[in-house]
Amino acid sequence: MPSIYYRGDDRPIGDIQKTGFQPKIESCRGRTPLQAIAYIQKIIKDNNFKSLADIGAYIISSSKGDSVSTSCILDGASYGKYKYQITAPQNALYFEFKLDGSVGAQQPDQGNMFGRKPYYILTNVDPALSQYVIVGTRTATQEATFFTDIPSGWVTLLS
């Protein structure tokens, strides 16, 4: 069963079809899942975060261009002229986000997570085999931030 995410963007579908959605910072593009998790762990260490809420707040408010923000709900794709649907071919699996940024225990669904505390969304219990690395937060928009590229083949223009 595929996993569905949404994104608002000012770029037309022709531009998106060329590269998909990628972080704005070129050095952050093309990361493997393990590189993405290591990058998240570096963010935590460099910023000396002491709580999961601090990490969640950083991810939600970050506009540094090191990731791609999406939402689990259509209403969350409120920025930009165009609305896109991202259909990842494999089913989403939910995992605890540990304070050091490592992947914790698998959870039955994201309903067990709450507030601004982040959680991981992967497609495999082995992060190295996942199609993507997403950090989710339980905000009103159910933000799902990709730390890996989103291939153009997964993207459909909604409006």
VENDAGI-V264997 format. One line per field, one symbol per residue. phi: phi as a letter, one per 40 degrees, with the letter a starting at -180 (. if undefined). psi: psi as a letter, one per 40 degrees, with the letter a starting at -180 (. if undefined). A space follows every 10 residues. Layout:
phi: ???
psi: ???
This chain:
phi: .cbbbbacac ccddccccbg bbdccdcccg ccdccccccc ccdccccfcb accccdcccc ccbcgcabcb bcbdcccccg cbbbbbbccb ccbbbcbcdc gcccccbcac cccagcccac bbbaccdcbc cabbbbbccd cfdbccbbcb ccccbbcca
psi: hihhiihiie hiddddddea hiidhdeeie iidddddddd ddddddefhe iddddddddd ehfeeeihha ieiddefeii dihihhhhdi ihihiihide eihaiiidie deiiaehiii hieidhddei dihihiigid efhhhheiih ideehhhd.
